[in-house]
Amino acid sequence: MKTECTPQSAQFQPSGNREIRAAFDGGSISSDGGALLLREVEKKTGILKFFSSCLEDQRDPSRTLHPAADLLAQRIYAIALGYEDLNDHDELRRDPLMGLLLDKPLQGNSTPLLAGKSTLNRFELTRPESASTDRYKKVILHQDKVDQALVDIFLAAYTDPPKEIIFDLDATDDPLHGKQEGRYFHGYYGCYCYLPLYIFCGDHLIGTRLRPSNRDAAAGALEEVIRIVDRVRASWPEVRILLRADSGFCRDAIMTWCESNNVEYLFGLARNRRLEERLTSSMVEAKEQYNETGTPSRVFKNFYHRTLDSWSRVRRVVGKAEYLPKGPNPRFVVTSLSRAEVDERRLYEDLYCARGDMENRIKEQQLYLFADRTSSHAFRANQARLYFSSMAYVLMSALRRLGLAGTELARAQCSTIRLKLLKIGTRIRTSVRRVWISYSESYPYVRIFLQALANLGGSPA
């Protein structure tokens, strides 16, 4: 009988007069060597502990190999490292670096024993009403607790209460390519999609909600704002809060609530004939300036306005009369801020336009942390996946804010941080008392890596 064996070495075509030989004897190697920085973030902030408190594990502990908190951490670390699919975990469960992230003991060959896809998918498939009777799906992710945890993590990021905070709201499309629950065609985006709502405060994600797309962009936004504001003011009663969003959120109910609850607002206002008429003289002035200089010109006008029937009161509006090479470009915003607090130009250019940075944060979630990976049939499962992406963003944002402060990557996007700091080829060796991790001596970002480690409380000695 012939014995079949896999060769442990290979030979390639020579380079000049040198032979090229390869051998499969490198030991335990991982492509995610920089992921230990995420572990340092967790040790410093306890972000994943916040989220693990949102779990309810109804499994029998005597028959459970992987605690629910470890399952959640494995899922979040993997998303942060660029592994969007549950199927990836059938290989990741043997990755030595992933084992170190979860503080799992390494086996003799430096191979941990982690959960596979069939165990991890219980977060998505467990229904709270049937968890006690189901045989396998007994790990419940409480969505209301996740909502609370996002705000609590935001509050914990400050040592002293800030004087003012700005909440940015926005909705975006999440295209769908199957028959998911809550699937509707959206005329503006031209596809079947979900319409998730995001709420940020600077780089901090404090609210995320998956929604069907057969509704107004502002649907449910007021309820989310009330929940978040109540939570924030319970800890910071004196903080001044400004709500900022585009015209999709310029709704009388939201503005009226803000006016009654000492919350300032600044919203885009969709232009119409009545508004443009108020801006006629300013647009003439802007056109004259453009004709004189040949460069785009802006003239701002402050006035008070009330709609014919949708607003309950008169409100301050600022119009931007802009003339470009392609012609007039009028824009409007409505605000509760007085003219004495902020003039027209600064209100629009410095305060309102700054909301555009939030779109970069949404892009990070959608493109780089797979918030659009909503391919499960069940709407609840897709909401869980959005939460996982949000948790991964919070972890990566903390690495950027705490670890990379003062470095050239302090404002880098998650994809850049992942590529330059986390995706490092490493060799891992274990002994009784130590785990040795070897990086390439030619690694170009070693200075930033060590600075991040020091910022997070580690020892780069």
C-alpha positions, -999 to 999 in steps of 0.1 A, spaced: 0 0 0 14 34 -10 17 60 17 6 95 6 22 124 24 22 162 19 56 177 10 70 200 37 92 220 13 92 234 -22 117 247 -47 111 276 -71 129 288 -102 163 303 -92 170 340 -89 203 346 -107 227 320 -92 207 315 -60 183 287 -54 149 296 -39 136 271 -14 105 272 8 96 252 39 63 248 58 80 247 92 75 283 104 53 273 134 24 294 145 20 324 123 -7 350 122 -14 379 99 -31 399 127 -1 406 150 -11 442 157 -45 431 171 -29 430 205 -34 468 205 -72 462 205 -66 440 235 -49 469 252 -78 491 244 -102 467 260 -80 463 291 -80 501 294 -116 509 287 -137 477 293 -157 484 261 -165 448 255 -174 443 291 -200 470 287 -214 451 257 -212 417 274 -236 430 301 -262 431 273 -262 393 270 -284 368 287 -270 332 285 -296 305 292 -273 276 283 -263 250 309 -229 262 323 -218 226 329 -222 219 292 -208 252 279 -173 255 265 -174 292 253 -189 318 277 -212 343 260 -189 372 267 -161 354 248 -183 347 219 -192 384 216 -156 395 219 -145 370 192 -171 383 169 -163 420 175 -125 415 173 -129 397 140 -150 425 124 -124 450 136 -97 429 119 -116 428 86 -134 394 88 -170 402 79 -185 367 76 -193 341 102 -177 315 79 -143 331 85 -144 318 121 -139 282 110 -103 293 103 -100 320 129 -108 297 157 -73 282 152 -56 316 150 -31 320 179 -35 358 180 -73 355 183 -67 331 212 -45 357 229 -71 384 224 -96 363 243 -70 352 269 -75 316 259 -48 291 268 -27 281 239 -22 244 232 12 229 228 14 240 191 1 275 200 -33 267 186 -63 279 207 -97 263 208 -123 290 199 -159 290 187 -169 283 151 -196 298 130 -224 274 142 -218 286 178 -214 323 170 -246 326 150 -267 321 182 -266 358 188 -284 364 156 -308 335 156 -320 335 192 -355 349 197 -361 361 233 -396 347 234 -384 311 225 -349 310 241 -360 290 271 -376 262 250 -351 261 221 -324 234 222 -295 254 208 -304 291 205 -302 303 241 -279 334 240 -301 366 240 -287 400 229 -309 425 245 -312 454 221 -324 480 247 -293 472 268 -270 477 237 -286 511 231 -279 520 267 -243 507 266 -235 529 236 -244 560 256 -227 547 287 -194 542 269 -197 577 255 -202 591 290 -173 570 304 -149 585 277 -149 619 295 -132 625 328 -149 658 332 -183 668 318 -180 689 286 -197 723 285 -214 716 251 -219 686 229 -233 683 194 -254 653 184 -253 646 146 -282 626 131 -282 611 96 -298 583 77 -282 562 49 -291 534 26 -282 498 32 -288 480 -2 -304 445 0 -300 418 -25 -324 391 -11 -359 387 4 -351 401 38 -378 410 63 -386 448 61 -373 450 25 -388 479 4 -379 498 -27 -366 533 -20 -372 558 -48 -344 582 -39 -317 555 -36 -332 535 -65 -329 501 -49 -343 478 -23 -327 487 10 -329 494 47 -327 529 60 -305 528 92 -304 558 115 -270 569 130 -264 593 159 -229 605 166 -212 630 189 -179 638 172 -163 604 167 -184 588 193 -212 565 181 -241 569 205 -271 555 187 -278 532 157 -311 518 146 -320 496 116 -352 506 99 -372 496 69 -370 521 41 -408 527 36 -408 556 59 -396 592 64 -359 596 72 -368 612 105 -391 584 116 -383 573 151 -355 599 154 -372 619 182 -377 588 203 -340 580 200 -330 616 208 -352 617 239 -337 584 252 -301 597 247 -307 632 260 -324 618 292 -294 595 298 -268 622 292 -285 647 314 -288 622 342 -250 623 343 -243 658 330 -273 680 341 -255 713 331 -243 703 296 -256 723 266 -268 700 238 -271 710 201 -289 687 177 -276 689 141 -289 673 109 -298 678 73 -332 688 60 -345 652 63 -348 658 100 -363 693 99 -396 683 114 -419 704 136 -422 677 162 -384 675 167 -379 713 168 -409 718 192 -395 692 215 -361 708 215 -376 742 222 -396 728 252 -366 708 266 -337 733 264 -320 716 235 -307 737 207 -310 726 171 -295 734 137 -312 717 107 -309 720 69 -341 734 54 -354 722 20 -356 752 -4 -389 763 -20 -403 792 -39 -411 813 -8 -377 809 7 -359 817 -26 -380 849 -29 -367 860 5 -331 855 -9 -336 874 -42 -317 906 -33 -288 886 -17 -286 864 -48 -283 895 -70 -255 908 -48 -237 874 -50 -240 874 -88 -225 908 -90 -196 897 -68 -191 867 -90 -190 888 -122 -164 911 -106 -141 884 -93 -148 854 -115 -148 832 -83 -177 817 -64 -193 841 -40 -215 838 -10 -239 863 7 -258 853 38 -291 866 50 -308 862 83 -346 863 85 -376 848 103 -399 823 86 -429 801 92 -443 775 68 -479 778 56 -492 749 77 -465 725 90 -447 747 116 -462 757 149 -443 789 152 -419 814 135 -382 804 135 -349 818 126 -337 809 91 -303 817 75 -301 817 37 -269 812 17 -270 830 -16 -242 814 -35 -233 820 -71 -211 794 -89 -198 790 -125 -228 767 -131 -253 793 -117 -271 801 -84 -270 776 -55 -293 788 -27 -293 769 6 -311 773 39 -308 763 75 -332 767 105 -320 771 140 -329 779 176 -295 797 181 -299 835 183 -281 859 161 -263 873 191 -248 838 198 -236 831 162 -238 852 131 -250 840 97 -218 831 81 -203 813 110 -235 795 117 -235 780 82 -199 777 73 -184 767 106 -212 751 125 -236 735 100 -211 724 74 -191 706 100 -218 680 101 -203 666 69 -176 648 89 -203 625 103 -206 611 68 -170 598 71 -179 580 103 -209 564 85 -186 554 56 -163 537 81 -191 516 94 -207 508 61 -175 501 40 -148 490 65 -167 475 94 -195 458 74 -226 475 88 -242 467 54 -237 430 59 -274 426 65 -280 394 45 -299 374 71 -336 369 64 -347 380 98 -349 417 106 -338 411 142 -307 392 131 -298 421 108 -302 446 136 -278 424 157 -253 425 129 -256 463 128 -249 463 165 -218 441 160 -205 466 135 -212 494 159 -193 477 187 -163 472 164 -164 508 154 -165 519 191 -134 497 198 -115 510 167 -125 546 176 -111 542 211 -78 529 196 -77 560 174 -87 584 202 -65 569 230 -38 550 214 -30 570 183 -32 605 199 -2 626 189 7 603 160 3 607 122 -26 582 124 -46 602 150 -73 610 123 -69 580 101 -99 560 91 -105 525 104 -93 509 72 -60 527 73 -54 518 110 -62 482 102 -39 480 72 -9 498 88 -11 487 125 -32 456 129 -24 435 98 12 426 107 26 391 100 39 376 132 54 344 145 42 331 179 61 308 202 50 297 237 68 285 267 56 278 303 59 314 314 59 335 282 44 340 248 69 353 223 56 374 194 81 381 166 75 410 142 96 418 111 125 441 118 116 460 86 81 469 98 77 506 88 52 517 115 71 504 146 74 538 161 36 545 159 29 510 171 51 515 202 37 549 208 1 535 207 11 508 232 26 534 255 -5 556 252 -27 526 262 -7 519 293 15 492 279 53 490 282 73 494 250 106 487 268 
